[in-house]
């Protein structure tokens, strides 16, 4: 299981390993998967590219 939280909005997202492989491929890096998960549901939109998005903080279960 991959669990990543956002240091900016305190949101936490989890995904099972099998689901991550199915959605992002077997060669995907966990860091990239985590960033995509947060970015796909990000609620911190400022309109400026360099300020938009979530800031990942990785946790181990």
Residue pairs with C-beta under 8 A, 6 or more apart in sequence:
1 14
1 15
1 16
1 17
1 61
2 14
2 15
2 17
2 20
2 30
2 33
2 34
3 12
3 13
3 14
3 58
3 59
3 60
3 61
4 12
4 13
4 14
4 34
4 37
4 38
4 56
4 57
4 58
4 59
5 11
5 12
5 13
5 56
5 57
5 59
6 12
6 38
6 42
6 44
6 54
6 55
6 56
6 57
7 54
7 55
7 56
7 57
8 44
8 54
8 55
9 42
9 43
9 44
9 54
11 38
11 41
11 43
11 54
12 59
13 34
13 37
13 38
13 41
15 23
15 33
15 37
20 28
20 30
20 33
21 28
24 32
24 33
24 36
30 58
31 56
34 56
34 58
35 54
35 56
38 53
38 54
38 56
39 53
39 54
42 52
42 53
42 54
44 52
44 53
44 54
45 52
46 52
